[in-house]
Amino acid sequence: MQRAFKRAYTSVSFMAPIIANKMSSQQPRLQTLAQLIPPLTYDMHKGDCGRIATLGGCDEYTGAPYFVASTALRLGADLAYIICEKDAASVIKGYSPDIIVNPYLRSTANVPHTGIEERIAPLLDKLHAVSMGSGLGNDPALHKTVRWAIQAARERGLPLVLDADSLAILGDSPELIHGHRTAVLTPNAPEFTRLCKTLGVDSTAEEATQKLAQRLGGVTVVRKGKVDVITNGDRVFVCDEVGGLRRCGGQGDVLSGAVVTFLAWGEKYKSHAWKHKDEIKHEDVTMLAAYAACMLTRHASFLAYDDCGRSTQSSNVLEQVDMAFDNKFDQLLQAVKPSKL
């Protein structure tokens, strides 16, 4: 009964007039966002709806990369890989049989450290987008590998999502991502402040998010908060979709999974993997992907909180991802329905 009620949910949103007016922001139309979503047809093959991966997961943090990969699968990506530290792999494999877990990363305590890059590189060649940082931790050996992986992904032209501990790597070496316009950073408040300090931006200024994106050469920055501010330094979107009231750990990983999925779909859109009118400019795909992901994650959080209240956990948010997607896009999509026997 409750699920049927939520299927009929009508979107409401926070009003953010001060932020919107001062930043000359806008919100894309749902009809535009829906164009990035691959239509389901009988002509498709495995991988046509996206192959994504997330680099992260150590012995201390095993849930974060699972949230990324599982979100991608629940949204409709075909294949989701986790590239994690060896000691985290067995635990993560136990969460789900649907995710492909590769125990290629090595912490300082685990040797040898040779051959890691050679194992990861062929997987990067298969992907449409990659997320890095969720559950990575602070181990220097893991950070060294992710630094290499960021560069390797850039060389392949892969869209990137950088969150959590990968943002600490950028704090030391912002040149790693500078000018990569299909990259999305998703800092929370402390991470945003640290990045601003590194790049000489006043984090309290009204246009700090835009200035940070500009200093990074036009990457898209998602500044998470009461409203999500999304900008590549030129355009600004403000996502004021109603979310839940809980701030449990892991919701940012759900967001990363949604962003990397829409980025992968954006690559398929740009390559005309399905027939469309090419109404979206290719340079706008990254911003649209980030906005769509923020909207869906916030709505899933709202639905989870409506169910669970104060006891809401990120696993509850994950369970609402499919419903959030249906509420926003189901009526707009022209999916092929299985024929009746």
VOVEX-168738 format. One record per residue (C-alpha): x, y, z; residue in three letters; residue number from 1. Coordinates in pm, whole numbers, plus 50000, padded with zeros to 5 digits. Example, Ala and Ser with C-alpha at 12.3 -4.5 7.8 and 13.67 -1.06 7.14 Angstrom:
<atoms>
<atom east="51230" north="49550" up="50780" aa="ala" i="1"/>
<atom east="51367" north="49894" up="50714" aa="ser" i="2"/>
</atoms>
This chain:
<atoms>
<atom east="50000" north="50000" up="50000" aa="met" i="1"/>
<atom east="50276" north="50238" up="50097" aa="gln" i="2"/>
<atom east="50479" north="50153" up="49785" aa="arg" i="3"/>
<atom east="50179" north="50225" up="49563" aa="ala" i="4"/>
<atom east="50136" north="50559" up="49734" aa="phe" i="5"/>
<atom east="50496" north="50648" up="49666" aa="lys" i="6"/>
<atom east="50470" north="50546" up="49303" aa="arg" i="7"/>
<atom east="50217" north="50824" up="49273" aa="ala" i="8"/>
<atom east="50452" north="51073" up="49441" aa="tyr" i="9"/>
<atom east="50441" north="51424" up="49294" aa="thr" i="10"/>
<atom east="50770" north="51610" up="49317" aa="ser" i="11"/>
<atom east="50805" north="51908" up="49544" aa="val" i="12"/>
<atom east="51124" north="52101" up="49598" aa="ser" i="13"/>
<atom east="51289" north="52345" up="49831" aa="phe" i="14"/>
<atom east="51287" north="52700" up="49706" aa="met" i="15"/>
<atom east="51635" north="52847" up="49695" aa="ala" i="16"/>
<atom east="51572" north="53200" up="49566" aa="pro" i="17"/>
<atom east="51878" north="53361" up="49722" aa="ile" i="18"/>
<atom east="52126" north="53107" up="49585" aa="ile" i="19"/>
<atom east="51953" north="53084" up="49250" aa="ala" i="20"/>
<atom east="51931" north="53458" up="49191" aa="asn" i="21"/>
<atom east="52282" north="53544" up="49298" aa="lys" i="22"/>
<atom east="52434" north="53264" up="49091" aa="met" i="23"/>
<atom east="52215" north="53309" up="48783" aa="ser" i="24"/>
<atom east="52138" north="52939" up="48811" aa="ser" i="25"/>
<atom east="51888" north="52724" up="48634" aa="gln" i="26"/>
<atom east="51742" north="52374" up="48650" aa="gln" i="27"/>
<atom east="51731" north="52147" up="48345" aa="pro" i="28"/>
<atom east="51401" north="51999" up="48232" aa="arg" i="29"/>
<atom east="51324" north="51636" up="48314" aa="leu" i="30"/>
<atom east="51259" north="51580" up="47944" aa="gln" i="31"/>
<atom east="51618" north="51684" up="47870" aa="thr" i="32"/>
<atom east="51767" north="51461" up="48139" aa="leu" i="33"/>
<atom east="51561" north="51165" up="48016" aa="ala" i="34"/>
<atom east="51730" north="51183" up="47677" aa="gln" i="35"/>
<atom east="52052" north="51056" up="47838" aa="leu" i="36"/>
<atom east="51884" north="50734" up="47951" aa="ile" i="37"/>
<atom east="51925" north="50439" up="47712" aa="pro" i="38"/>
<atom east="51591" north="50305" up="47591" aa="pro" i="39"/>
<atom east="51541" north="49936" up="47665" aa="leu" i="40"/>
<atom east="51493" north="49733" up="47348" aa="thr" i="41"/>
<atom east="51535" north="49372" up="47242" aa="tyr" i="42"/>
<atom east="51824" north="49473" up="47016" aa="asp" i="43"/>
<atom east="52055" north="49564" up="47303" aa="met" i="44"/>
<atom east="52351" north="49359" up="47426" aa="his" i="45"/>
<atom east="52530" north="49332" up="47759" aa="lys" i="46"/>
<atom east="52723" north="49652" up="47816" aa="gly" i="47"/>
<atom east="52504" north="49872" up="47594" aa="asp" i="48"/>
<atom east="52358" north="50036" up="47906" aa="cys" i="49"/>
<atom east="52699" north="50109" up="48050" aa="gly" i="50"/>
<atom east="53005" north="49949" up="48205" aa="arg" i="51"/>
<atom east="53127" north="50135" up="48512" aa="ile" i="52"/>
<atom east="53382" north="50077" up="48786" aa="ala" i="53"/>
<atom east="53471" north="50222" up="49121" aa="thr" i="54"/>
<atom east="53821" north="50224" up="49272" aa="leu" i="55"/>
<atom east="53801" north="50209" up="49648" aa="gly" i="56"/>
<atom east="53741" north="49984" up="49944" aa="gly" i="57"/>
<atom east="53992" north="49885" up="50210" aa="cys" i="58"/>
<atom east="53982" north="49666" up="50519" aa="asp" i="59"/>
<atom east="53816" north="49947" up="50716" aa="glu" i="60"/>
<atom east="53565" north="50070" up="50456" aa="tyr" i="61"/>
<atom east="53389" north="49798" up="50258" aa="thr" i="62"/>
<atom east="53038" north="49943" up="50231" aa="gly" i="63"/>
<atom east="53123" north="50258" up="50035" aa="ala" i="64"/>
<atom east="53226" north="50098" up="49703" aa="pro" i="65"/>
<atom east="52933" north="49859" up="49732" aa="tyr" i="66"/>
<atom east="52693" north="50155" up="49750" aa="phe" i="67"/>
<atom east="52851" north="50303" up="49436" aa="val" i="68"/>
<atom east="52834" north="49985" up="49230" aa="ala" i="69"/>
<atom east="52493" north="49874" up="49354" aa="ser" i="70"/>
<atom east="52342" north="50215" up="49280" aa="thr" i="71"/>
<atom east="52471" north="50190" up="48923" aa="ala" i="72"/>
<atom east="52314" north="49848" up="48875" aa="leu" i="73"/>
<atom east="51983" north="49955" up="49029" aa="arg" i="74"/>
<atom east="51966" north="50250" up="48791" aa="leu" i="75"/>
<atom east="52022" north="50021" up="48494" aa="gly" i="76"/>
<atom east="52395" north="50001" up="48421" aa="ala" i="77"/>
<atom east="52474" north="49658" up="48281" aa="asp" i="78"/>
<atom east="52807" north="49589" up="48448" aa="leu" i="79"/>
<atom east="52960" north="49730" up="48767" aa="ala" i="80"/>
<atom east="53315" north="49653" up="48880" aa="tyr" i="81"/>
<atom east="53480" north="49724" up="49213" aa="ile" i="82"/>
<atom east="53859" north="49751" up="49220" aa="ile" i="83"/>
<atom east="53946" north="49724" up="49588" aa="cys" i="84"/>
<atom east="54219" north="49634" up="49834" aa="glu" i="85"/>
<atom east="54282" north="49261" up="49866" aa="lys" i="86"/>
<atom east="54162" north="49240" up="50228" aa="asp" i="87"/>
<atom east="53829" north="49403" up="50142" aa="ala" i="88"/>
<atom east="53738" north="49180" up="49849" aa="ala" i="89"/>
<atom east="53589" north="48880" up="50028" aa="ser" i="90"/>
<atom east="53367" north="49101" up="50241" aa="val" i="91"/>
<atom east="53241" north="49300" up="49943" aa="ile" i="92"/>
<atom east="53178" north="48985" up="49740" aa="lys" i="93"/>
<atom east="52954" north="48870" up="50021" aa="gly" i="94"/>
<atom east="52728" north="49174" up="49981" aa="tyr" i="95"/>
<atom east="52612" north="49091" up="49629" aa="ser" i="96"/>
<atom east="52668" north="48834" up="49354" aa="pro" i="97"/>
<atom east="52584" north="49096" up="49090" aa="asp" i="98"/>
<atom east="52898" north="49305" up="49132" aa="ile" i="99"/>
<atom east="53233" north="49203" up="48981" aa="ile" i="100"/>
<atom east="53497" north="49247" up="49252" aa="val" i="101"/>
<atom east="53864" north="49275" up="49155" aa="asn" i="102"/>
<atom east="54110" north="49263" up="49449" aa="pro" i="103"/>
<atom east="54384" north="49448" up="49264" aa="tyr" i="104"/>
<atom east="54473" north="49725" up="49510" aa="leu" i="105"/>
<atom east="54744" north="49674" up="49772" aa="arg" i="106"/>
<atom east="54790" north="49867" up="50094" aa="ser" i="107"/>
<atom east="55130" north="49931" up="50248" aa="thr" i="108"/>
<atom east="55088" north="49621" up="50464" aa="ala" i="109"/>
<atom east="55018" north="49392" up="50169" aa="asn" i="110"/>
<atom east="55298" north="49302" up="49932" aa="val" i="111"/>
<atom east="55401" north="49271" up="49656" aa="pro" i="112"/>
<atom east="55306" north="49603" up="49501" aa="his" i="113"/>
<atom east="55421" north="49505" up="49153" aa="thr" i="114"/>
<atom east="55186" north="49442" up="48863" aa="gly" i="115"/>
<atom east="54895" north="49646" up="49000" aa="ile" i="116"/>
<atom east="54880" north="49890" up="48711" aa="glu" i="117"/>
<atom east="54909" north="49609" up="48456" aa="glu" i="118"/>
<atom east="54601" north="49443" up="48606" aa="arg" i="119"/>
<atom east="54389" north="49758" up="48623" aa="ile" i="120"/>
<atom east="54472" north="49901" up="48279" aa="ala" i="121"/>
<atom east="54284" north="49640" up="48068" aa="pro" i="122"/>
<atom east="53973" north="49696" up="48279" aa="leu" i="123"/>
<atom east="53987" north="50071" up="48223" aa="leu" i="124"/>
<atom east="53991" north="50002" up="47850" aa="asp" i="125"/>
<atom east="53646" north="49840" up="47880" aa="lys" i="126"/>
<atom east="53472" north="50112" up="48077" aa="leu" i="127"/>
<atom east="53244" north="50400" up="47988" aa="his" i="128"/>
<atom east="53302" north="50588" up="48316" aa="ala" i="129"/>
<atom east="53482" north="50536" up="48647" aa="val" i="130"/>
<atom east="53442" north="50655" up="49006" aa="ser" i="131"/>
<atom east="53731" north="50680" up="49251" aa="met" i="132"/>
<atom east="53773" north="50738" up="49622" aa="gly" i="133"/>
<atom east="53478" north="50573" up="49797" aa="ser" i="134"/>
<atom east="53613" north="50374" up="50091" aa="gly" i="135"/>
<atom east="53971" north="50427" up="49978" aa="leu" i="136"/>
<atom east="54112" north="50527" up="50316" aa="gly" i="137"/>
<atom east="54439" north="50707" up="50378" aa="asn" i="138"/>
<atom east="54699" north="50443" up="50302" aa="asp" i="139"/>
<atom east="54987" north="50594" up="50097" aa="pro" i="140"/>
<atom east="55019" north="50290" up="49869" aa="ala" i="141"/>
<atom east="54649" north="50302" up="49780" aa="leu" i="142"/>
<atom east="54673" north="50676" up="49712" aa="his" i="143"/>
<atom east="54971" north="50618" up="49484" aa="lys" i="144"/>
<atom east="54771" north="50370" up="49276" aa="thr" i="145"/>
<atom east="54471" north="50601" up="49252" aa="val" i="146"/>
<atom east="54695" north="50888" up="49141" aa="arg" i="147"/>
<atom east="54811" north="50665" up="48856" aa="trp" i="148"/>
<atom east="54453" north="50556" up="48782" aa="ala" i="149"/>
<atom east="54334" north="50917" up="48751" aa="ile" i="150"/>
<atom east="54604" north="50983" up="48493" aa="gln" i="151"/>
<atom east="54531" north="50656" up="48312" aa="ala" i="152"/>
<atom east="54161" north="50736" up="48296" aa="ala" i="153"/>
<atom east="54235" north="51081" up="48156" aa="arg" i="154"/>
<atom east="54459" north="50933" up="47889" aa="glu" i="155"/>
<atom east="54166" north="50716" up="47781" aa="arg" i="156"/>
<atom east="53923" north="51009" up="47785" aa="gly" i="157"/>
<atom east="53710" north="50842" up="48051" aa="leu" i="158"/>
<atom east="53457" north="51048" up="48248" aa="pro" i="159"/>
<atom east="53556" north="51051" up="48615" aa="leu" i="160"/>
<atom east="53379" north="51090" up="48948" aa="val" i="161"/>
<atom east="53609" north="51183" up="49235" aa="leu" i="162"/>
<atom east="53476" north="51167" up="49590" aa="asp" i="163"/>
<atom east="53587" north="51111" up="49947" aa="ala" i="164"/>
<atom east="53955" north="51018" up="49985" aa="asp" i="165"/>
<atom east="54039" north="51084" up="49621" aa="ser" i="166"/>
<atom east="53966" north="51451" up="49690" aa="leu" i="167"/>
<atom east="54250" north="51450" up="49941" aa="ala" i="168"/>
<atom east="54479" north="51339" up="49657" aa="ile" i="169"/>
<atom east="54357" north="51636" up="49450" aa="leu" i="170"/>
<atom east="54422" north="51862" up="49745" aa="gly" i="171"/>
<atom east="54790" north="51773" up="49711" aa="asp" i="172"/>
<atom east="54797" north="51757" up="49329" aa="ser" i="173"/>
<atom east="54510" north="51950" up="49165" aa="pro" i="174"/>
<atom east="54691" north="51934" up="48831" aa="glu" i="175"/>
<atom east="54587" north="51568" up="48807" aa="leu" i="176"/>
<atom east="54234" north="51671" up="48713" aa="ile" i="177"/>
<atom east="54285" north="52023" up="48578" aa="his" i="178"/>
<atom east="54105" north="52076" up="48247" aa="gly" i="179"/>
<atom east="53939" north="51732" up="48237" aa="his" i="180"/>
<atom east="53591" north="51859" up="48153" aa="arg" i="181"/>
<atom east="53419" north="51523" up="48188" aa="thr" i="182"/>
<atom east="53526" north="51498" up="48552" aa="ala" i="183"/>
<atom east="53286" north="51551" up="48841" aa="val" i="184"/>
<atom east="53400" north="51626" up="49197" aa="leu" i="185"/>
<atom east="53149" north="51571" up="49477" aa="thr" i="186"/>
<atom east="53290" north="51734" up="49794" aa="pro" i="187"/>
<atom east="53102" north="51767" up="50120" aa="asn" i="188"/>
<atom east="53150" north="52081" up="50329" aa="ala" i="189"/>
<atom east="53491" north="51999" up="50486" aa="pro" i="190"/>
<atom east="53626" north="51858" up="50159" aa="glu" i="191"/>
<atom east="53509" north="52167" up="49973" aa="phe" i="192"/>
<atom east="53683" north="52395" up="50224" aa="thr" i="193"/>
<atom east="54010" north="52204" up="50189" aa="arg" i="194"/>
<atom east="54000" north="52216" up="49809" aa="leu" i="195"/>
<atom east="53929" north="52589" up="49816" aa="cys" i="196"/>
<atom east="54222" north="52646" up="50050" aa="lys" i="197"/>
<atom east="54454" north="52453" up="49817" aa="thr" i="198"/>
<atom east="54346" north="52660" up="49517" aa="leu" i="199"/>
<atom east="54331" north="52997" up="49690" aa="gly" i="200"/>
<atom east="53952" north="53034" up="49680" aa="val" i="201"/>
<atom east="53755" north="53190" up="49964" aa="asp" i="202"/>
<atom east="53519" north="52905" up="50055" aa="ser" i="203"/>
<atom east="53274" north="53147" up="50220" aa="thr" i="204"/>
<atom east="53226" north="53362" up="49909" aa="ala" i="205"/>
<atom east="52890" north="53345" up="49730" aa="glu" i="206"/>
<atom east="53047" north="53223" up="49406" aa="glu" i="207"/>
<atom east="53310" north="52998" up="49564" aa="ala" i="208"/>
<atom east="53187" north="52686" up="49382" aa="thr" i="209"/>
<atom east="53213" north="52856" up="49043" aa="gln" i="210"/>
<atom east="53557" north="52992" up="49122" aa="lys" i="211"/>
<atom east="53678" north="52649" up="49233" aa="leu" i="212"/>
<atom east="53554" north="52492" up="48909" aa="ala" i="213"/>
<atom east="53727" north="52768" up="48711" aa="gln" i="214"/>
<atom east="54056" north="52719" up="48896" aa="arg" i="215"/>
<atom east="54034" north="52350" up="48809" aa="leu" i="216"/>
<atom east="53998" north="52427" up="48439" aa="gly" i="217"/>
<atom east="53628" north="52366" up="48394" aa="gly" i="218"/>
<atom east="53570" north="52041" up="48577" aa="val" i="219"/>
<atom east="53221" north="52006" up="48723" aa="thr" i="220"/>
<atom east="53197" north="52056" up="49099" aa="val" i="221"/>
<atom east="52898" north="51931" up="49297" aa="val" i="222"/>
<atom east="52895" north="52114" up="49629" aa="arg" i="223"/>
<atom east="52673" north="51899" up="49847" aa="lys" i="224"/>
<atom east="52457" north="52064" up="50109" aa="gly" i="225"/>
<atom east="52105" north="52180" up="50195" aa="lys" i="226"/>
<atom east="52085" north="52241" up="49823" aa="val" i="227"/>
<atom east="52340" north="52097" up="49581" aa="asp" i="228"/>
<atom east="52527" north="52356" up="49376" aa="val" i="229"/>
<atom east="52654" north="52215" up="49047" aa="ile" i="230"/>
<atom east="52883" north="52416" up="48822" aa="thr" i="231"/>
<atom east="53159" north="52385" up="48562" aa="asn" i="232"/>
<atom east="53260" north="52745" up="48618" aa="gly" i="233"/>
<atom east="53039" north="52875" up="48337" aa="asp" i="234"/>
<atom east="52690" north="52740" up="48405" aa="arg" i="235"/>
<atom east="52531" north="52679" up="48745" aa="val" i="236"/>
<atom east="52256" north="52435" up="48838" aa="phe" i="237"/>
<atom east="52098" north="52435" up="49184" aa="val" i="238"/>
<atom east="51931" north="52110" up="49283" aa="cys" i="239"/>
<atom east="51678" north="52180" up="49556" aa="asp" i="240"/>
<atom east="51493" north="51849" up="49541" aa="glu" i="241"/>
<atom east="51358" north="51755" up="49884" aa="val" i="242"/>
<atom east="51580" north="51505" up="50064" aa="gly" i="243"/>
<atom east="51555" north="51319" up="50392" aa="gly" i="244"/>
<atom east="51662" north="51466" up="50725" aa="leu" i="245"/>
<atom east="51921" north="51201" up="50810" aa="arg" i="246"/>
<atom east="52289" north="51257" up="50735" aa="arg" i="247"/>
<atom east="52411" north="50898" up="50764" aa="cys" i="248"/>
<atom east="52740" north="50797" up="50605" aa="gly" i="249"/>
<atom east="52717" north="50640" up="50263" aa="gly" i="250"/>
<atom east="52470" north="50871" up="50092" aa="gln" i="251"/>
<atom east="52757" north="51038" up="49908" aa="gly" i="252"/>
<atom east="52853" north="50698" up="49770" aa="asp" i="253"/>
<atom east="52499" north="50649" up="49639" aa="val" i="254"/>
<atom east="52540" north="50986" up="49468" aa="leu" i="255"/>
<atom east="52873" north="50880" up="49316" aa="ser" i="256"/>
<atom east="52709" north="50568" up="49178" aa="gly" i="257"/>
<atom east="52433" north="50775" up="49020" aa="ala" i="258"/>
<atom east="52678" north="51027" up="48872" aa="val" i="259"/>
<atom east="52905" north="50762" up="48719" aa="val" i="260"/>
<atom east="52603" north="50588" up="48567" aa="thr" i="261"/>
<atom east="52469" north="50903" up="48401" aa="phe" i="262"/>
<atom east="52820" north="50987" up="48279" aa="leu" i="263"/>
<atom east="52845" north="50641" up="48121" aa="ala" i="264"/>
<atom east="52505" north="50689" up="47959" aa="trp" i="265"/>
<atom east="52625" north="51027" up="47836" aa="gly" i="266"/>
<atom east="52915" north="50861" up="47657" aa="glu" i="267"/>
<atom east="52674" north="50618" up="47493" aa="lys" i="268"/>
<atom east="52450" north="50912" up="47397" aa="tyr" i="269"/>
<atom east="52741" north="51094" up="47236" aa="lys" i="270"/>
<atom east="52835" north="50784" up="47035" aa="ser" i="271"/>
<atom east="52474" north="50746" up="46913" aa="his" i="272"/>
<atom east="52437" north="50403" up="47069" aa="ala" i="273"/>
<atom east="52063" north="50449" up="47020" aa="trp" i="274"/>
<atom east="51863" north="50662" up="46782" aa="lys" i="275"/>
<atom east="51798" north="51016" up="46905" aa="his" i="276"/>
<atom east="51772" north="51369" up="46772" aa="lys" i="277"/>
<atom east="52105" north="51485" up="46918" aa="asp" i="278"/>
<atom east="51935" north="51772" up="47101" aa="glu" i="279"/>
<atom east="52186" north="51778" up="47387" aa="ile" i="280"/>
<atom east="52517" north="51948" up="47320" aa="lys" i="281"/>
<atom east="52801" north="51714" up="47404" aa="his" i="282"/>
<atom east="52969" north="51974" up="47624" aa="glu" i="283"/>
<atom east="52652" north="51988" up="47840" aa="asp" i="284"/>
<atom east="52639" north="51616" up="47918" aa="val" i="285"/>
<atom east="52858" north="51628" up="48231" aa="thr" i="286"/>
<atom east="52654" north="51901" up="48399" aa="met" i="287"/>
<atom east="52326" north="51729" up="48312" aa="leu" i="288"/>
<atom east="52454" north="51396" up="48442" aa="ala" i="289"/>
<atom east="52557" north="51553" up="48772" aa="ala" i="290"/>
<atom east="52220" north="51726" up="48814" aa="tyr" i="291"/>
<atom east="52021" north="51411" up="48735" aa="ala" i="292"/>
<atom east="52224" north="51215" up="48990" aa="ala" i="293"/>
<atom east="52174" north="51477" up="49261" aa="cys" i="294"/>
<atom east="51800" north="51488" up="49198" aa="met" i="295"/>
<atom east="51760" north="51111" up="49215" aa="leu" i="296"/>
<atom east="51979" north="51069" up="49523" aa="thr" i="297"/>
<atom east="51797" north="51340" up="49714" aa="arg" i="298"/>
<atom east="51460" north="51191" up="49618" aa="his" i="299"/>
<atom east="51572" north="50842" up="49723" aa="ala" i="300"/>
<atom east="51682" north="50991" up="50056" aa="ser" i="301"/>
<atom east="51339" north="51150" up="50093" aa="phe" i="302"/>
<atom east="51163" north="50820" up="50026" aa="leu" i="303"/>
<atom east="51389" north="50632" up="50268" aa="ala" i="304"/>
<atom east="51331" north="50886" up="50544" aa="tyr" i="305"/>
<atom east="50957" north="50873" up="50483" aa="asp" i="306"/>
<atom east="50974" north="50497" up="50542" aa="asp" i="307"/>
<atom east="51226" north="50478" up="50826" aa="cys" i="308"/>
<atom east="51244" north="50819" up="50992" aa="gly" i="309"/>
<atom east="51525" north="50862" up="51241" aa="arg" i="310"/>
<atom east="51648" north="50505" up="51186" aa="ser" i="311"/>
<atom east="51724" north="50571" up="50816" aa="thr" i="312"/>
<atom east="52054" north="50428" up="50697" aa="gln" i="313"/>
<atom east="52220" north="50448" up="50358" aa="ser" i="314"/>
<atom east="52112" north="50092" up="50283" aa="ser" i="315"/>
<atom east="51755" north="50223" up="50307" aa="asn" i="316"/>
<atom east="51840" north="50500" up="50060" aa="val" i="317"/>
<atom east="51989" north="50241" up="49824" aa="leu" i="318"/>
<atom east="51666" north="50040" up="49838" aa="glu" i="319"/>
<atom east="51471" north="50344" up="49716" aa="gln" i="320"/>
<atom east="51690" north="50420" up="49412" aa="val" i="321"/>
<atom east="51469" north="50230" up="49168" aa="asp" i="322"/>
<atom east="51154" north="50395" up="49298" aa="met" i="323"/>
<atom east="51314" north="50739" up="49280" aa="ala" i="324"/>
<atom east="51407" north="50668" up="48918" aa="phe" i="325"/>
<atom east="51054" north="50554" up="48833" aa="asp" i="326"/>
<atom east="50894" north="50854" up="49001" aa="asn" i="327"/>
<atom east="51103" north="51092" up="48795" aa="lys" i="328"/>
<atom east="51140" north="50922" up="48458" aa="phe" i="329"/>
<atom east="50903" north="50629" up="48413" aa="asp" i="330"/>
<atom east="50635" north="50824" up="48226" aa="gln" i="331"/>
<atom east="50893" north="50992" up="48003" aa="leu" i="332"/>
<atom east="51067" north="50679" up="47886" aa="leu" i="333"/>
<atom east="50947" north="50475" up="47592" aa="gln" i="334"/>
<atom east="51070" north="50132" up="47701" aa="ala" i="335"/>
<atom east="50975" north="49826" up="47503" aa="val" i="336"/>
<atom east="50746" north="49606" up="47711" aa="lys" i="337"/>
<atom east="50775" north="49225" up="47691" aa="pro" i="338"/>
<atom east="50503" north="49076" up="47477" aa="ser" i="339"/>
<atom east="50234" north="48866" up="47643" aa="lys" i="340"/>
<atom east="50251" north="48495" up="47578" aa="leu" i="341"/>
</atoms>
